[in-house]
Amino acid sequence: MENDNYYLLTLAAIAKEIQQRGEKRECAVNLGAGLPLAGFGREKKAFREYLFRSSQPVNFKFEGISYQVTIQDVRLFPQGCSAIAVHPEFIQGEPSVLLMDIGGWTVDLMRLDNGIPNASACRSLELGMIRCIDEAKEQVRRETGLSVTDAQVERVLAGQSCSMDENARSVIQKQGRIYTEALLSAAMEAGFDLKAVPAVMLGGGASVIQRGIRPQDGLWRFFTLLDDKVNAEGFERILSQFSGDVSKK
């Protein structure tokens, strides 16, 4: 990691979790986090060291409140797999399933064979939602002369209500379909036959893809996980198999 931004966000998340659970502000925790499978083996050691620092306990303040937290262990898991820990029904009885984690910058593709991640069948495509949003904004500007915001585009793409010029709305909706076609095509070109293998779509862009898919795309079978916390919930569920939750000192 190039800076401490993610680490500081992690400390803030720990503080929020302690508050929510009503635990003491002086405590010990075990962390679970995820990395894309494509770079999991390469990045695992460095990322664990980044989170699991030698100086313990960690003293910090969040929203004016002091905390003293001892990080006992850090366990890393492939992103996407954690979601299946929460929804195992999506792979039950299926010998092969494709996971499509549609994030802001990238779309991570990973195939599970007999419920096990296949490290040789994973790719990361630079087709995240930020690209879709930027292209939609530019197309709206070209066709209508209007400068819509990221937030407006996101709401329209997700099918949520938003006060907007109808021509601009129509352009954004068309871009959602164009983005879906581009993503499905890129996945097929990367060697993932969506017409033969079931797919589970998750991440911030899953709702856009769900709305953009058409019968003529010929997908064999697909599911969408629209809960943006599903990866985190999966990390916690897997981690609980190794250790307890937030524990008192």
Secondary structure, DSSP 8 states (H G I E B T S, - for coil): --SSHHHHHHHHHHHHHHHHHT--SEEEEEEEEEE-GGGHHHHHHHHHHHHS-SS-SEEEEETTEEEEEEEEEEEEEETTHHHHHH-GGGTTT-SEEEEEEE-SS-EEEEEEETTEEEEEEEEEES--HHHHHHHHHHHHHHHH-----HHHHHHHHTT------HHHHHHHHHHHHHHHHHHHHHHHHTT--TTTS-EEEESTTHHHHHHH--GGG--S-EEE---TTHHHHHHHHHHTTTS-SSEE-
